[in-house]
Amino acid sequence: MKKNLLLIALLAGTISLSQAQQRPQRNPEEMAKRNLEMLDKRLALTDDQKTKVSAIVLSQRKSMDSLRNAAVAGADRQALRSKMQSLQQAQQEEIKKVLTDTQMKAYETYLAEQRNRMGEGGQRRVRERPAN
C-alpha cells in the first residue's frame, strides 16, 4: 500500500514537473502585440505609427510562425533559419521607414542591444548552481 502511494506521488510529481517546464506557445497576434507595446514604450510611437508598425510586425510574426511550423514538420532548419533572418531584416527596414530620426536612433540602439543579447547565446542569464 505504501509503495503504491509512493509510486503515485512520484508519478504525479514527474508529470507536474514536466508540464511546468513547457512554455506555452504564443500565437502571432499575441507576439505582435507584445512587440508593438515594447516598441511603443521605447520609441513613443504616434497612433499612425502604431497602426503601421502593428501591420508590419503582425505580417512578419505570421510568416515566422509558418516557418516554425515547417521546422517542426522536418524541413531544412538551416534554410529556414536563413529565411527567418531575411524576414527579420525586412521587418526592421520597414519599421525604420515609419520612424522619425530621433526614434530611428533609439531603434538602432535597441537593435544593437538585441544583437548583443543574441551574441550571448540568446538566453537569459542563468545563475550558476553551487557545487555540492
Secondary structure, 3 states (H helix, E strand, C coil): CHHHHHHHHHHHHHHHHHHHCCCCCCCHHHHHHHHHHHHHHHHCCCHHHHHHHHHHHHHHHHHHHHHHHHHHCCCCHHHHHHHHHHHHHHHHHHHHHHCCHHHHHHHHHHHHHHHHHHHCCCCCCCCCCCCC
